[in-house]
Amino acid sequence: MKKSLYILAFAVIVLGIGAYVIGGPEKTDKELQQKVESYATVELSSPLYEQLSDNDRQILDLFRKAAVVADNIFWKQTFGDKEAFLKGLRSPEEKAYAEINYGPWDRLDSNRPFVKGWGPKPVGACYYPADITAEEFDAFQDSLKNSLYTVLRRDADGQLKTVWYHEEYREEVEEICSYLEQAAELTAHEGFRNYLLKRVEALRTDDYLESDLAWMDMKGADMDLVLGPIEVYDDGLNQAKASYESFILLKDQERSADLQKYISFLPKLQTMLPCAPEYKTFVPGTSSDLNVYDVIYYAGDCNAASKTIAINLPNDERVHALKGTRRLQLYNTMMEKFDNIVKPIGELLIVPEQQQYLKADAFFWNVTFHEVAHGLGVKETINGKGSVDEAMRTERSTWEEAKADVLGLFMVCNLIDMGEVTNITKEEAITTFIGGFVRSIRFGFASAHGRGNMMCYNWFRKHGAFERTPEGQYRIDYVKAREAIDSWADKILTTQATGDFEGAVAFGEENARLTPELEEDIARVNGAGIPRDIRFTYGW
């Protein structure tokens, strides 16, 4: 039985598919304005845009129109009727914060409602009927019920049925496809044109394999578009339904060229993993690419509350086997987060003599190898429980993000030892990583990233990687930190390889939680006015 499925035990009035509950908290306009201001406003732009031709800018305008439509689909998926909801809000502050969160629930505060009258967010968002039960889902005999690209609805008799995304969102999908077809006519890049046309076909059929393969084969283009149903974090029931999102990207050719060599190190780094040999028999591909982009537009899931700063796609393991993956580092957004959030938190929480090790370059490498680390470890359990994703069920995203965090740091430290990363030190990598704990924990327990960082924080502290001084600052022991990196990586890799779902749940219940001291640290960060995340205006 899926433990995360439950009956939504409250009376509902349907607004789209969203659930409206009588009663609930209400924030004052002043409180809401403070919440809005907890997102630093930055203009999302890139010097690379100025180098583009008029034709390229026309293509980007079409991408932006398509992304706006994808954004509207995500509103339907995560909430329901956007226009009716926003029209009914009582103040500009309420509307602004609702637009950041795509609904009345604060995504960085465990999805607590901030609009009067709204209760808990349905864990299945709008991918499932709000009143679905675990027993009903398990009894539903339909091979498509766990598809990434179907929603569950009720027929005229109240029975469950599956509906493909391209049918549920037919009008929006056709509008997106029209924009992408126009863009394909304008581009002179053959690989890019092929990808766009394959993407159109995929959106219309919900079969993304050929589109993903075409995206992997697309090389050398100065721009890129990620658009479609991709990540599953918004589905709190099964993490099985993909959410629409879009990134519009410009490639930094110079920084990308500097990164290419690191993919060749993956097989060696896999053999160096600090775990039992049988847990690292998977051989990571080296046909993957690792590139740097400036992102100039976000839409949908990736824009909801905390903003994505790196991409590792496609998610389809068939593509991994044939082509590998593409890792896209979103440089301009990454630097904005370091300057506005990571560095100020580190300067507040790290002891003064170690603050010199907080470096933007270290943040870049840690994030970059976080994405690379998704390709390490195991994909299949060693004891017949199927794939790691299948065995880990609702814990899969939390443990996968925790794995990527610690193995990313593991790789950075080892590449520094090997003389392959030369512009930062291990002290800078570790200090910047530990200084970033609170940033991710502030994402809240509704976030896989936040829960993963909470477990890592507690592991590192229990194993002496840092101590909290009487003044409430962290003093890092770099020797013990390296030991904690290895032991935490071993714990995660073992849990995944054995598909220990029950053990993962029990470990999370004990370790993915706040201590009084950490609550105090978060309160100090909040009191210092350090943003929780960023939001965008656009300069093009």
N, C-alpha and C positions, 0 to 999 in steps of 0.2 A: 504494500500500500504506500502511496506517496504521502509521506507525513505532512508535507506542506500544503496539501489540499484540505480545505475545511469549508464548512457551511458559513456563509457570511451572515451572521446572526443579527441582522438588524433589518428593520423595515426600509424599503427603498422606494424612491420615486425615480423613474427612469428618465435620464437626460442623455440622449444618445444611448450608450450602454453604461455610462457612469452611474455611480450610486450616490444619491443625495440622502443625507441623514438629518432628521430633525434634532436640533441641539448641537453642541460642540463649542470649541473655543473661538474667541474673536480677538483679533489683534487690533490695537489702536493704530491710527494712521502713522503716528510717530514710531511705533514699534516696527511697522511694516516698512517705513522708509529706512530705518536702520538696517533691516534685513536686505532691502534692495542695495543699500550702500555697502553691504558686506561683500558685494561683488564689484571688484574694481573695474571701472569702465575703461576699455582700451580701444583705440582705433585699429582695426585689423587691416593692415596694408602690407605691401611688400615693394621694395625697390625693383624687384623683377618685373612687376607689372608695367613699369615705365619703358621696358625694353620690348614690349610686345607690339606687333603690327595691328593695324585697324581690323584686319580680318580675324586675328586671334582674339581681339576684344569683343568682336561680334559673337564668336563662339562662347566666350565666357559669359556674355549676357544671356545666351540661351541656356547655359548650364545653371545660371542663377535662377532663371524662371523655373527650370525643372526642379531645382532644389527647394524652392518655395512650395511647390506642389507636394514634394516628398515630406516637407515639414507638416503640411496639412494632414497627410496620411498618418503621420506619427501622432498628431493630436487625436485623431480618431482611435488609434490603437491604444494609447495610454490613458485617454480620458473619455472622449466621446464628442459631444457637440461643442466645439470651441466657440463659435460665434455667440450662441445663446448664453454660454457660461460667462464670457468676458463682458457681454452687454449687461448682464445682471449684477456685476460687481459694483460696490458702492463708492469706490474712490480710485483715483489714479494710482495710489500706492499699492492698493490691493491688486489692481490690474497688472502693474509692472512686475510685482513679485509672482503673480500667477503665470505671466508670460515667461519668466525665467524658469519656472518649475513645470511648465506645461500642465497646469492644473492647480487645485487648491491644497496640494500636499507638498510639504517642504522636503525635498529630496535629500538634503544634507542634514536633516534632523529626523531621521528614521521615518520619513514620510508622514510626519504628524500634520494634521490639517491646520491651516492658518486662516481659513475663511469660515465665518460663522455658519453653522448648519451642516458642515461636512464632517463625517466620521472617518474611520480608517479607509485608506485606499484599498480597493479590492485587490487581493494578491495576484489575481490573474488579469488585472487591468481590464482591457476590453477584448482580450483574445479569447475569452470564455464567457459563458453566461455568468452573471454575478452570483446566482444561487446554486452553482454547480457544487456537488459534493464529491468526496473521494470515492465513495462506493459507486456513484453514478459514472464517474469518469472511468474507473477500472472496468466496469461492466459494459461500457460502450465498445462495441465490436466494429471498429473501423480502422483499417490499416493507416489511414491518413491522419489520425487524431494527434500524432506526435510529429507531424511534418512541421518543418520550420515555416512553411508558407501557407498554412491553413488556419482559419479561425473556427471555433466551435460556436454554433448557433442552435436555436430551437426551431423545429418545423411547426406547422400549424397545430399539430397534436401535442406540442411541448416536448417532443423527443429530440435528443441531440443529433446534430448533423455537422459535417465538415464542409467548409466553403473555401475554395482557393482564394488567395489574396487578389489575384488578377480579376476575380469575379466580384469580391467584396468591395474592392476599390477601383472598379472598372473605369469610371469617368476620370479619376485622377491618373491612373496608369496610362490611359490613352493620351492625356495631355502631356505627361512626361515624355512619352515615346515620340510625340510630334516634335518637341523641342530637340530631342537627341538626334532624330533623323535630319532635322535642319542643320544641326551642328556637324553631322557626318558629311553632309554635302559641302560644307565650307572648309573642312580640314584637308590639308595636302599631305598629312602623315598617314600612310597606308595602314600601318598597324593600329593607329588610333581610330581611324574610320572603321576598321574591321571590328574593333572592340565595341565601339558605340552601337553599331548595327547588331552585334551579338547581344549587347545589353538590352536593346529594344526587344529582341526576340525573347530574351529571358524574362523580362518584366511582363510580357504578354502571356507567358506559359508557366511561370514559376519553376523553370528548369534552368539553373544558373551555371551548370558545368561548362558548357562551351564558352559562355561569356567569361567565366573566371579564367579558363585556359587562354583565351584571347588576351585578357588583361595581363596575364603572366608573360605573354609573348611580345607585348607592346614595349618596345625599347626606344629610348632616345627622345621621346616627346618632351617639349618644354612645359607642358601643362598636363593635368590629370583630373579625372572625375571619379569619385567613389559615390555611388548612388544605388540604393536599393534596400531591401530588408536584410540586415546583416547580423547584429548582435542580439543576444537573448536575455540580457540582464533585466529587462523590464518585465519579463514573465516570471513572477514570483511563485507561480504554482509548480511549473516543471522546468523552467529555463529551456523551453523548447520552441518558443515562438519568436521569430526574428522581427526586429523593429526597423522601420524605415529611417534612413538618415542619409546625409550627403555631405561630402567635403569637396570644395573646389580648390585645386592645388597648382602651384607653380614650382617647377623643379629647380633647385639650386645645384647646378651642374658641377660647380667647383667643389663644394662640400661633399657632394655625392661621390665624386671621383676619389676623394680621400678615404671613404669608408669601404670601398669595394673589396679590399684585401681581407677584411675580417671574416667574411663568410667562409673562406677556405679553412679557417681555424676550427669550425664547428665540430667536425669529426674528432679532432684531437681533444677539444674541450669536453666532449661527451665522455671520452674515456677517462677524463680526470675527475668526473663528478664524484663527490664524497658519499658514495652509497655502495651497496653490495653489487658485485659485477652483473648479476642477473637482472638488475634494475636499469641497466644502461646498454642493453644490446641493440636498441634502436640506433640506426645509422642516419644521422640528419643529412639531408640533401645539401649540396653546395651550388645548385643552380638558382637558389633564391637570390634576390638582390636586396641591397641595403642602401637607401637613398635618403636625401634630405630635401624637404620641401618647405615653402612658405604656404600656409593655408590662408585663403582670402575669403572663404565663406563656409559657415557651418549651418546645418539644418537638421532637424529631427533629433533622434536619440542622442547623437554626439554633442548636441547643443543644450541638452537638458541639464540645468544646474552645473555640475562640474564638467569642464571642457576637456576633451580628448587631446593629448599632446603627442601621441604616436599611434601608428596603425600597423597591425600585423595581419595581413589578409592574403588570400581567401581563407575562410574557416574550413572549407571542405577538405577532408583528409584524402579524398581521391586526387585532388589537385596537389596536395603536399607530396604524395607518392610520385606523381608524374612530373611536377614542375617545381615543387618547393613552395615558398611563400614570398611575398614582398613586404619588406619592413620600411615604412615611411615615417621619418622623423620630422615633426612639424616644428621647425626651428623657431619661427617668429613667436608662436604661441608659447613654446617652451621657455623662451627667454623672458617673456612677459610674466609667466608664472614664477620664475626664479626671482626676478627683480621685485615683484609686488608681494610675494607670499613666502617663498622658501627662504630667501636670505633674511628678511625681517624676523621670521620665526626663529631661525638659527641664532641670530644675534640676541634674541631674548632668552633662549633656552640653553644654548651651549656655553660652557664656562669661557670667560674672556680669552684665556690663553690658547684655546682651540678654535676660536671663531675665525682665525686666519685661514682655516682649512675649508671654509664655505666658499665654493667656487662654482661659477656658472658652467665652466667646462666639465666639471665633475658631474653636475646635474645632467648635462647633455649625454655624457657617456653612460651614466646609470640608467637613464630612460632608454637610450638606444639599445643597450644590451638587455634591458627588461624585455623588449620586443623580440630580440634574438633568442632569448631564453625560452620562449614559448616552443621553440623547435627542439629543445633538449628534453631529456628524461625518457619516459615511455609513453606510447600511445595506446598500447593494449596491456591489459592486466596479465600477470604471469600465472594466474591460477584459474583461468577459464571463466572469469566473470565478464568477459567482453571488453569493449573499449574502456579506457579510463573515464571518459565522459559518461558512458552508460552506467558504470559501476558507482561513480561518485554522485550521481543524481543531482539533487539540489545543492550539494556542496561543491560541485565541480568548478564553478567560476571562482569561488572564494579561494580554493586551494590552488587553482591554476594561476591566479593572480599572485598569490603568496609565493608560489614556485618561481614565477617570472621575476618577482622583486629580488629574492635572495640569490637566485642563479645569475641574474644580471650583475649583481655586485660581486658574486664569485668570479664571473668571467672578467670583469674589469680588473679586479685585484690580480688575477693570474696573468692577464695580458700585460699589466704593468710589470710583474715579475719577469715576464718573457721579453721585455723591452719593446713590445709592440704598441703600447699606448704610452706616449712619452710626455704629453703636456699636462698631466696631473700626477699626483702621488697617491699611494694607497690611503694615507691619512686624509687626503682631500675627498677621495671617493667614499670612505667610510663615514666621515664627519657629515658630509652633505647628505648621505643616505639616512643617517640617524636623525639629523636635523629636519628631515622631511617627514618623519613619522606623524607628527601632529597634523601636518597639512593633509595627509591622506585620511587620518582618523576623523578629522572634521567632516569628511564626506558622509559620515554617519553609517549606522549599521544596516541601512537599507542598501548599501553599496558593497559589492564583492571586494572592491579595492580597500574600502575602509575596514571591513572585517579581517581581510588578509593582513593589513598593516597592524591591526590590533594584536593579532596572534604573534606577529613578528616582533612587535614592541615588547610584549610580555616574555617571549622566549629570550630575546637579547638581554633584557634586564635580569631575568632569573639566572642567566648564564654569565653574568658579569661583563657583558660588552660595554656597559656604561653604568655609572652609579648616579643617583640623584643627590645632589649636595643639599645641605640644610637651607641654602638660599633658593632651592628649587631649580637648579641648573644641572645639566648633564655633563659629567666628566667621562670621557671615553677611554677605555683600556683597549688599545689597538691590538694587542696580542690576544686577549680574550675575545675581542670582536671577530678576529679571523676564525677562532675556534667555534664561536656561535654561528657564524655563517655556514661552516661545514656541518655542524650538528643539526641546524634547522633545515638545511637542504636535504640532509639524510632523512629526517623525519617526514618531510613532504613527499619526497620521491618514493619512500617506502609505502606511505599511505596510498599514494596514487597507484603504484605498481601492484599492490595487493587488493586494490579496490575496496579499501576498508571504510565503507560509508558510515557504519555505526561508530567506529573509532573517530572518524572525522567530526561527526556530530558531537560526540562527547567531548572531544578536545576543544571544539569551538565554544561549547557551553561553558567550559572552564576558563578559556583563555581569550576569547573574543569579547572581552568585557572591560569596562573602565575600572581602574583602581581609583581610590580617593585622590591620590597624588596626581594621577594623570588628569582627572577632572579639574583639579586645581590649575594644572599647567594649561589646559585648554581654556579655562576661564581667564587666565592671565593673557593668553594670546588674543582672545576675543576682546578683553578689556583694553588691550593696546591698539585696537582698531585695525588689526591686520586683516586684510580681506580673506574670505574663505575661498573665493575663486574669482574668475573674471567673466565679464560679459562684453559684448562687442558693439561698436559702431563700425560702419564700413566706409572706407575712403575711395571706393570706386563705384 
